[in-house]
Amino acid sequence: LTVGVELELQLLNLSDFDLAAASGDLLELLSRKTFPGTVTHEITQGMIDVATGIHSRYGELQAELRSISGALVKAADRLNIGVCGGGTHPFQIWPEQRITETPRYRQVSALYGYLAKQFTIFGQHVHIGCRNGDEVLFLLHALNRFVPQFIALSASSPFSHGHDTLFDSSRLNSVS
């Protein structure tokens, strides 16, 4: 099996901890450094997408994530912003977010209008690669007993617009 990680991360203003529209500046600083993986724009300017390569060993994946993290922290420090994960930002107002100026995100914005900004939500994905359907079924059955833990780990976004939504994960409702 192979494994890769994708992180959609928040960029925070360190004065008030609201989202900071700093992805362009951060990516500009990161383009001057060499590190494994990729860091790219996300739909709004207060977020970025980090992706590792494909790995067959956990230690290699962990080392890559540490290297990316180190580069991110150094660049963020220069811009006086914070970087963090999470399902949703607890008090950001999504209509106030700015769409990232790329052809893809302009198209998404044109298609969905103001709702495109509602996708200012943050996921943490672990992608598992299998060679065939038998491996997929084996993995599904082997991981089945951990479903309660996976559900608990996804309970990372109870707040939206500064209010307790009474959901453990309001992220899914945002996407819906």
C-alpha positions in Angstrom: 0.0 0.0 0.0 1.0 3.6 -0.5 0.1 6.7 1.5 0.0 10.4 0.9 -1.3 13.3 2.9 -3.2 16.5 1.8 -3.8 19.3 4.3 -6.0 22.4 3.7 -4.5 24.9 6.1 -5.7 28.2 7.6 -3.6 31.4 7.4 -4.1 33.5 10.5 -3.6 37.1 11.4 -1.6 36.8 14.7 -3.3 40.0 16.1 -6.9 38.8 16.1 -6.6 35.2 14.8 -9.0 35.9 11.9 -8.1 34.5 8.5 -5.4 36.5 6.7 -5.6 36.9 2.9 -1.9 36.0 2.7 -1.7 32.9 0.4 -0.1 34.9 -2.5 2.6 36.4 -0.3 3.3 33.0 1.5 3.5 31.1 -1.8 5.9 33.8 -3.2 8.2 33.3 -0.2 8.0 29.5 -0.5 8.8 29.6 -4.2 12.3 30.7 -3.3 12.9 27.5 -1.2 13.4 23.9 -2.1 11.4 21.4 0.0 9.5 18.2 -0.8 5.8 18.1 -1.6 3.7 20.9 -2.9 2.1 24.0 -1.4 -0.6 25.6 -3.6 -3.4 28.1 -3.5 -6.9 27.1 -2.3 -10.2 28.7 -3.2 -9.9 31.7 -0.9 -6.8 33.7 0.0 -6.9 32.8 3.7 -6.0 29.2 3.0 -3.4 27.0 1.3 -3.2 23.3 0.2 -0.3 21.2 1.2 0.3 17.8 -0.5 3.0 15.2 0.1 4.3 12.8 -2.4 3.3 9.1 -2.5 5.1 7.0 0.1 5.4 3.3 0.9 7.0 3.9 4.3 5.6 5.9 7.2 9.1 7.3 8.2 9.5 8.9 4.8 6.1 10.5 4.9 6.7 11.8 8.4 10.1 13.3 7.3 8.4 15.0 4.3 5.7 16.5 6.5 8.3 17.8 8.9 10.3 19.4 6.1 7.2 21.0 4.6 6.1 22.2 8.1 9.5 23.8 8.7 9.4 25.7 5.4 5.9 26.8 6.1 6.6 28.1 9.6 9.7 30.0 8.5 7.8 31.7 5.7 4.8 32.4 7.9 7.0 33.9 10.6 8.5 36.4 8.0 4.9 37.5 7.2 3.8 37.5 10.8 1.0 35.0 10.1 0.1 31.7 11.7 -0.7 28.4 10.0 -3.1 25.8 11.4 -5.5 23.1 10.4 -9.0 22.4 11.5 -12.4 21.7 10.0 -13.7 25.3 10.0 -12.4 28.6 11.3 -14.5 29.3 14.4 -15.5 32.9 13.6 -14.5 33.9 10.1 -17.3 35.3 8.0 -17.2 33.5 4.7 -18.9 36.2 2.5 -15.9 38.5 3.4 -13.3 36.1 2.1 -11.5 36.9 -1.2 -11.4 34.3 -4.0 -7.9 33.4 -5.1 -7.2 34.8 -8.6 -6.5 31.7 -10.6 -8.4 30.5 -13.7 -9.8 27.5 -11.8 -11.1 29.5 -8.9 -12.5 32.3 -11.1 -14.4 29.6 -12.9 -15.7 28.0 -9.6 -16.6 31.5 -8.4 -18.5 32.2 -11.7 -20.3 28.9 -11.4 -21.3 29.1 -7.7 -21.3 32.9 -7.1 -21.1 34.0 -3.6 -21.4 30.4 -2.3 -17.9 29.6 -3.6 -16.5 31.6 -0.6 -18.4 29.2 1.7 -15.8 26.6 0.7 -13.4 28.3 3.2 -13.3 25.0 5.1 -10.3 22.9 6.0 -9.8 19.2 5.5 -7.0 16.8 6.5 -6.9 13.8 4.1 -4.9 10.7 4.2 -4.9 8.9 0.8 -4.2 5.2 0.7 -3.3 3.6 -2.6 -4.1 0.0 -3.2 -3.0 -2.1 -6.2 -6.3 -3.8 -6.7 -9.9 -4.3 -5.4 -8.9 -7.2 -3.2 -6.5 -4.9 -1.3 -9.2 -2.3 -1.0 -11.7 -4.7 0.5 -9.1 -6.1 2.9 -8.2 -2.6 4.0 -11.9 -1.6 4.5 -12.5 -4.7 6.6 -9.3 -4.2 8.6 -10.1 -0.5 9.4 -13.8 -1.1 10.0 -13.2 -1.5 13.8 -11.7 2.0 13.9 -14.7 3.8 12.5 -15.7 5.3 15.9 -12.2 6.8 16.2 -12.3 8.2 12.7 -15.7 9.8 13.5 -14.2 11.3 16.7 -11.2 12.7 14.8 -13.6 14.4 12.3 -15.3 16.3 15.1 -13.2 19.4 14.6 -15.5 22.1 13.6 -18.3 22.8 16.1 -18.3 26.6 15.5 -19.3 28.7 12.5 -19.4 32.5 12.3 -18.6 32.6 16.0 -21.6 30.5 17.0 -21.8 27.0 18.4 -23.6 25.1 15.7 -24.5 22.2 18.0 -22.8 19.9 15.4 -19.5 18.3 16.1 -18.6 18.9 12.5 -20.2 21.9 10.8 -17.8 21.4 7.8 -20.1 18.9 6.2 -23.1 21.3 6.5 -21.0 24.0 4.8 -20.2 21.7 1.8 -23.8 20.6 1.5 
